[in-house]
Amino acid sequence: MKRFIIYLLLLVVVFASCKKDNETTTTPEEPANNNITITSNNFAIAGETYNHGIDTTNVDTLNLLAVNDIVDLTMLSADRFDTTKYRDPTDFTSHTDFPTANLAMETNQYIIYMTKTTDKLEVVGVYFAIDTIELSIPFTDRLTLMEFPISIGDSVSDYGTGSTSINVPYNGFNIPVTVSVQMQNNYVINAQEKIATPIGTETCLKEFRTLNTIMSTSPDFGYGKNDTTMSYNYYSNNKADTYVKVSLDADTNITQIKYLE
């Protein structure tokens, strides 16, 4: 039972990485005023795999201020790696629990089911398996991750929630457990900057995002979680996923930087 609840806590950080990370099949031109715009065509392309390096070493000393109009992150070096795959929902047997989804994001631990339109990207639920237990949590209130098109000055504040009930084997008995997730997502696009990383330089929109996740179970086993994450995210309209993600602690110190490879 304890191992099962610990795995449930992974839901707290599931959505923090549910955003962009590799190249698109098109290269939009920048408008005449040099202000870029991100559309749904520049985000999370089904069938694509996005590879990232994650640097956690001495990143708290980095300066995110632009020098000569460029934020220089070319010194980043991966301590570990991460892969995100965007798929057609019907690639997975669990898609029947999320009939409105038209996009799925697969990682090693879970599958996030979403709907993507020209106007927005929404989470409709999440699935993961723990040993012999399969858990699908459909969202009764969808969580808006992005509204399109994205431009400087845009902001979003949205709330999402979902729950499911399952039987968990414990000491020879099946215990009915209700798992609930509540999420509050807030972001603002506050700048446009050129970002240099080990793979090149891109003109990006800079986003500041906070994501609060409350996870609980009934009966209460004492493993509930109320967690808030903060990050700066940089999006280019020449890439189909987050170009750079800078994770922050409660004092806004940098804890890690995840970048497109």
N, C-alpha and C positions, 0 to 999 in steps of 0.2 A: 504493500500500500504506500509506504513512504516513497519508494522509487517512482511509483506512478504519479504522486503529487508533485515530486520534484520535476518530472518531465512536464507536467502541466505548467509549471512556472516559466518554462521556455516561451510560453505564449506572450509573456510580458515584453520580450524583445523581438518577437516575430516580425512585427510591422515596421520596426525602425529601419530595416534594410529593404523594405518593400518599395524600391524605387529603381532608377535607371542604372545602366552600366556598360554598353558596348556600341558598335557602329551601326548606323542605319544604312538602308540601301539607297538613300537619296541625300543630296547635300544642298539644302536650301540656301539661297542667297540672302545676305543681310540687307535690310531695308536701307533706303537712301540716308536716313538719319543715323545709321549704324547701331540702332537699338534692335537686338534680336528678339525673336518670339519663338516659344516652344509650342508646337501643336501636338495633337494626339499621334500624328504620323512620326514624331520624333521620340516616341516613348514606348518602351516595352514591346518589342516586335516579336510576335509569336513565332516559334521555331528557332529563335536565336539563343545563343549561350553567351553569357557575359562573365569575363574573368577579371578578378580584382587582386591587387596586392594590398596587404594591411600592414602598416608601419606603426609600431607601438613604442619605438625606442627614441627617447629624447625629443618626442614630438611636442612636448609642452614648452620647448624653447623656441619653436618656430614662430615667425612673424607673418601674419596673414595680410599685412599692409602692402599695397602695391608700391614697387619701386620702379621708376621709369615706365609706369603704366602696366607693369606685370607683377603678379604674385608668383614668386619663384619657389616652386616645390620640387625642383628637379633633383634635390638631394634625397628624396624619399627612397627607402629600400625596404622590401617586404620581409617581415618577420614570419608571416604566414599568408596563405592564399584562400580565396573564397570564390565559389562559382554559383551563379544564379542562372536558371533555365526558365524561359518563358515558353509555354506550350498551349496547344489547343486543349481545353478541358476534357474533351472526349478521349484524350490519351490515357486518362486515369479512370479506373473503375469507380472511384468515389465521386465522380462528377455528377452522378445521379442525385446526390444529396444537395447539389447546388445548380438547379436547372436553369437559372437565369445567367450563369457565368458564361462569358465568351473568351476568357483568358485565365490561365493558371500559371502561377509562379512556383517552381519546384526547387527545393533545396534538399540537403541530406536529411533534414529533420521534419519537414512539413511541406504541405502544399497550400498556398493561398489562392483562393478562387475569387476572381474579380469580374467586373463588367467594365469594358472600355468603350466609350463613345467619342464623338468629336468634341463633346462638351466636358467630360470628366472621366476620372478613373475611380471606381468605388470597390471596396472590399465587401464581398457578399458572404464570406465564410472561410474557415480554415479546417484542414484535415491533417491528422498525424496518427501514427501507429506506435504503440508501446508494447513490445513483446506481442502477445496475442490480442491486445485491446486496440481496436480501431475507433478513433474519436473524430466525429464531424461536428463542427460548431457553426451552424448557419446564423447569419446576422439578421435579426428582425428589423433593426435599424442599420442601414448600410453606412459604412464609414467612407467619406470622401477623402481620398489621398491627394488628388490633383484636380484642378479645374482648368480647362483649356479654352483659348490659348493662354499661355503664361507670359507675362510681361512685367517690367519694372513697376512696382507699386501694388501689384496684385496681392491679395491675402485671402485666406480661407480659415474658417473655424467651424468644425463639424464634430458631431458625436455619433458613435456607433456602439451597438451592443448585440450580444448573442448568447445563447445558452443551449445546453443539451443535457440529457439524462442518460446514464449508462449504469450497468451493473459491474462492480469491481470485485474480483475474487479476493477474499481475505480470510485466512484461517479456516478454509473449507466452506465459507459462506459467500454468497453473492450479496454485496452491499450496494443498494441503489445510491448513486452519487449524481448530483446536479453540478455541472461546471458552468460558470458564468464569466463572461468577459465584457468589460466596459472600457471604451477608449474615447479620448478627447484629442483631436488633432488640430493644431494651429500652425500656420506658416505665413510668412510675408516675404515677398521678393523685394529686397531692399537695395540692390546694386547690380551693375554689369561690370565685369572685370575680366582681364586676360589672365589665364592661369597656365603656368608652365609646369608640366610633370615629366616623369621619365619617358613618356611616349610622345610628347609634343606640347604645343601651345594652342589653347582654344579660347575664344571669346565666350564667356559664360554668364548666365544669370545666377546671382548669389541669393540663396534662400536661407532664412533662419526658421527652424522648425522645432516645436515642442510637441511631445507625444506622451500623454498620460494613459497608463494602462492599469486597470484594477481587475485582478483575477481572484475569484473566490470559488469555494466549493460548499455544498450543502449535503450532508453534514459538514460542519467546519472542523477540519483536521489541523488547523493552526498553521497551514502553509499558504494562506492567502498573501496577496502581494499588491501593493500600491506603488507604482514606479513611474517616474517621469524622466524621459530622455530629451536631450537638447543636441542640436547639430546644425552646422552650416553645410549646405549642399549646393554644388555648382553644376549647372546644366548647360550643355552646348547643343545647338540645333544641328550639329554635325555628328552627334553621338546619340545612340538609342538608349542610353542608360546614364546614371549619375557619373559624371566625369571625376569628381572628387567629393567625398563625404568626410567632414571633420566632426568627430564626436567630442562632446564637452561634458565635464562633470558639473556638479551643482554650483561651483564657483567659476564656471565658464573657462576652466583650464582645459587644454586639449589633451584627450586621453588616447586617441588613435586617429589615424588618417587612412581611409580606404580609397584607393584610386584605381581607375581603369587601366588594364594592361593591354 
